[in-house]
Amino acid sequence: MGATRQVGLNMPTALYKKLKKLADDNGQTTTYVLEQAAEHYIRYVAPTQNTVRPEFMAHVRKSMKKNDKLLQLLAK
C-alpha cells in the first residue's frame, strides 16, 4: 500500500464493538478491517453514487424531509 497516514475518527461505541469483534474473530486488526472497508467503498460503492443526477437526489431529499412525518406514519 505504500506510505501510511495516521488518522483519528469518532464512531458510535456499538459500531466500534462490532468492528472490534469482527476483527478479533478473524484474527485481523481493526485498522486492517477499516482499510478493507474504505477500499471496498471507494472501489464499489462510491462510483455508483453518481448514477443519479445530483439535482434529482436533492429533490428527493427535500421531499423526504418535507414529508418525514407522513413517511413515518406510513411505515407503521
Helices and strands as residue ranges (DSSP letters): H 13-25, H 30-40, I 41-45, G 46-50, H 54-66, H 68-75
